[in-house]
Amino acid sequence: MGQEDLAFHETMDLHELLNLKTVALLKSKMMQGIVFDQDLRAMLEKNVQLSIMDIKQLQRLYPYAKTQ
């Protein structure tokens, strides 16, 4: 076991965070289509962009996740 490997509970946390961020991203993206207020639409777009960055950062941890 390498020092950089994630523990099993950290691997599960990683999966949970990725699921949470993915659902939030999809919800914000879908809400943009039905929102007419420009300020709210801009906030949703900012949330989409931040969620994409967060997901990319979390995906970089996948090589260190335990699978067995």
Secondary structure, DSSP 8 states (H G I E B T S, - for coil): --TT---HHHHHHHHHHHHHHHHHHHHHHHHHTT---HHHHHHHHHHHHHHHHHHHHHHTTGGG----
